[in-house]
Amino acid sequence: MGKSWPVQDAKARFSELLECAVAEGPQVVTKRGVETAVLLPIEQWRRLERMARPNLKDLLLASEARTENLTPPRRSRRRRTPPAL
């Protein structure tokens, strides 16, 4: 992992932070001494996104069903009152 930057330095020297991320790899931003965020080159980000997204073959061959995203959530609507007979 690259250099660690306090948030004040990251804000004041963002261009330098960006250049270091491109040249040296991921840069960690800390807030009150706690690692809070990471700035990394776009190629590395896209590679991580591709690795996290399953492809169709993996979905079809998976042993468990992945149906949580197939149906959209229902909206709450008021029911109509039935007509009086």
Secondary structure by P-SEA (a helix, b strand, c coil): ccccccaaaaaacaaaaaaaaacccbbbbbcccccccccccaaaaaaaaaaacccaaaaaaccccccccccccccbbbbcccccc
